[in-house]
Amino acid sequence: CLVDIPAIDLNYVKVEGRKLSIGGAATFQQIVVSKELNSTLNGLLPKAAQAYSTRIQRNTTTLQDVLFGYATFFDLLTALLALDTQVTVNGKQKRVVPLASFFSKEKRAVLGNTEIAADFSAKLPSGDVGASLQRVALTDGDAVAILNVVAVLKMTGKKCSEARIAVGGGLPAPMRLTALEQELADKPLDAALVESVSAKAADLIQPVSDVRGSAQYRKQICGVLVRRALAEAYRN
């Protein structure tokens, strides 16, 4: 059968309290211009969506397209991964799958030919929260980053009560740096700790080599981007 996806009302972008919901048929450009998302987490998701190519392409590319095509390089996927996003999949049966499972080598979730990623949802952290997207690309307009890093920090005074760090772009798939997140948790966020954590980032990733950069170069810049992301998330 042929399904007219725009006709099934999955092109929404909503923030209700702490709940974020993005329909699988929402375009990247809808995310870019969403007033609700631009006032949430320092505009993290609109910035990540805008990094993808031109407005013409953002007007036709949806999260469903990205997930079904396993296009893992998008900055937006790195940002959604940092938010512990859950994907509601509709088909013969309805299932809810962590976005991270679509990137797992061991138990990778896939969308079947009769399934659609209907909703991408996340619970937004509350309180004193800052976020940052840092990326390096060949040019400002390059849709694919050499490497991108997203940091989300929840602060209690000068103490980091929760940290989320995700890396993507130059990897087989975006990933969380959980070891660094644990090292930051419940500690005062000072320059020495940020420097120590950032220095360990390169050892946690296995980047690829391609026309945009070598694996070695990507390892070298990973710590720099983590440090910048943590610093900006803390300031915001």
C-alpha positions in Angstrom: 0.0 0.0 0.0 1.0 3.6 -0.4 0.8 5.9 2.6 0.7 9.7 2.4 2.9 10.5 5.4 2.0 14.2 5.6 -1.6 13.3 5.8 -1.2 11.3 9.0 -0.3 14.4 11.2 3.2 13.4 12.2 4.7 16.8 11.3 4.5 18.4 14.8 7.1 19.9 17.1 6.0 20.2 20.7 7.4 21.2 24.1 4.9 20.7 26.9 6.5 21.3 30.3 9.5 19.0 30.3 8.3 16.7 27.5 9.7 17.1 24.0 7.9 15.5 21.1 8.9 15.7 17.5 6.8 13.9 14.8 8.6 11.6 12.5 7.4 13.6 9.5 8.6 17.0 10.9 11.2 18.5 8.7 14.5 19.8 9.8 13.4 23.3 8.9 10.4 23.0 11.2 12.8 22.3 14.0 15.0 25.3 12.9 12.1 27.8 13.1 10.3 26.3 16.2 9.9 29.1 18.8 9.6 26.5 21.5 12.8 24.8 20.6 14.7 28.0 20.1 13.9 28.9 23.7 14.8 25.5 25.0 18.4 24.3 25.9 19.9 27.4 24.4 18.4 26.5 21.0 20.4 23.3 20.9 18.1 21.3 18.5 17.5 24.2 16.0 21.2 24.8 15.8 21.9 21.1 15.2 19.1 20.9 12.5 20.4 24.1 10.8 23.8 22.6 10.4 22.3 20.3 7.7 22.8 21.7 4.2 20.5 24.3 2.6 17.0 25.4 3.5 15.7 23.7 0.4 17.0 20.3 1.7 15.9 21.0 5.3 12.4 21.6 4.0 12.3 18.0 2.5 14.3 16.0 5.1 12.5 14.4 8.1 13.7 12.4 11.1 11.9 9.4 9.6 14.0 9.8 6.4 17.2 10.0 8.4 16.4 7.0 10.6 15.1 4.8 7.8 18.2 5.6 5.7 20.6 5.1 8.6 22.2 8.5 7.9 24.1 8.6 11.1 26.2 11.7 10.4 23.6 14.4 11.3 24.4 16.8 14.1 20.7 16.6 15.0 21.0 12.9 15.8 23.9 13.6 18.1 21.9 16.2 20.0 18.8 13.9 20.3 21.1 11.1 21.5 22.4 13.4 24.3 18.8 13.9 25.4 18.1 10.2 25.8 15.5 10.3 23.0 13.0 7.5 22.6 11.5 6.6 19.3 7.9 5.4 18.9 7.7 3.0 16.0 4.3 2.2 14.4 3.7 -0.8 12.2 1.8 -4.0 12.8 2.8 -3.6 16.4 3.6 -0.4 18.3 7.0 -0.3 20.0 9.1 2.3 21.8 12.9 2.0 21.1 15.7 4.1 22.5 17.3 6.1 19.8 20.7 4.7 20.9 19.5 1.2 19.9 19.4 2.3 16.3 23.2 2.8 16.5 24.1 -0.3 18.5 26.5 -2.7 16.8 25.4 -5.7 18.9 21.6 -5.2 18.9 20.9 -2.6 16.3 17.2 -1.8 15.9 16.0 -1.2 12.4 12.8 0.0 10.8 11.0 -2.6 8.8 9.5 -1.8 5.4 6.0 -1.6 6.9 7.1 0.6 9.9 7.4 4.3 10.5 9.2 6.3 13.2 6.2 8.1 14.3 7.5 10.1 17.3 10.8 11.2 18.8 10.3 12.1 22.5 12.6 13.1 25.4 12.2 14.3 28.9 14.1 17.6 29.2 16.3 18.2 32.2 14.9 20.8 34.6 16.6 23.5 36.7 19.8 25.3 35.9 20.6 23.6 32.6 23.0 24.6 29.8 23.7 23.0 26.4 26.2 23.4 23.6 26.8 22.1 20.1 30.4 22.3 18.8 31.4 21.2 15.4 34.3 21.3 12.9 33.6 21.1 9.2 35.5 21.7 6.0 33.4 24.8 5.4 30.7 26.7 7.3 28.1 25.3 4.9 29.2 21.7 5.0 26.3 19.6 6.1 28.6 16.8 7.4 30.9 17.7 10.2 34.4 16.4 10.5 33.3 15.9 14.1 30.5 17.2 16.3 30.1 17.2 20.1 27.0 18.0 22.2 27.2 18.7 25.9 24.2 19.2 28.3 24.9 20.2 31.9 22.6 20.4 34.8 24.2 22.5 37.6 23.5 22.9 41.3 25.4 26.0 42.1 28.9 25.3 40.9 28.5 21.5 41.1 27.6 19.5 38.0 24.7 17.3 39.1 24.3 15.7 35.7 26.3 15.7 32.5 25.5 14.3 29.0 28.1 14.3 26.3 27.6 12.9 22.8 30.0 12.7 19.8 29.1 12.2 16.2 29.8 13.2 12.6 33.1 11.4 12.0 32.1 8.1 13.6 30.2 5.1 12.3 27.4 6.4 14.5 26.9 9.0 17.2 27.7 7.8 20.7 27.5 8.9 24.4 30.7 9.3 26.4 29.3 7.9 29.5 32.6 7.5 31.3 33.2 11.2 31.1 29.6 11.9 32.2 30.1 9.8 35.3 33.4 11.5 36.0 31.7 15.0 35.9 28.7 14.0 38.0 28.4 15.5 41.5 31.6 17.4 41.3 32.4 21.1 41.2 33.0 22.1 37.6 36.3 23.8 37.5 39.0 24.3 34.8 41.1 21.4 36.1 38.3 18.9 35.9 37.2 20.0 32.5 40.7 19.8 31.2 41.2 16.3 32.7 37.9 15.0 31.3 38.5 16.5 27.8 41.9 14.9 27.6 40.3 11.4 27.9 37.8 11.9 25.1 40.0 10.7 22.3 40.6 7.3 23.8 36.8 6.7 23.9 36.0 7.1 20.2 36.8 5.0 17.1 36.5 7.6 14.3 36.7 6.8 10.6 39.1 8.2 8.0 37.4 9.7 4.9 37.7 12.7 2.5 36.9 15.1 5.3 39.6 14.0 7.7 41.7 11.2 9.1 40.8 9.1 12.2 43.9 10.5 13.9 42.8 14.1 13.2 39.3 13.4 14.6 40.8 12.0 17.8 43.0 15.1 18.1 40.1 17.5 17.9 37.7 15.5 20.0 39.1 16.7 23.3 39.1 20.3 22.0 35.4 20.2 21.1 34.5 18.5 24.4 36.2 21.2 26.3 34.5 24.0 24.3 31.1 22.3 24.6 31.5 21.9 28.4 32.6 25.5 28.8 29.7 26.9 26.7 27.1 24.7 28.4 28.4 25.9 31.8 28.2 29.6 30.8 24.7 29.2 29.5 
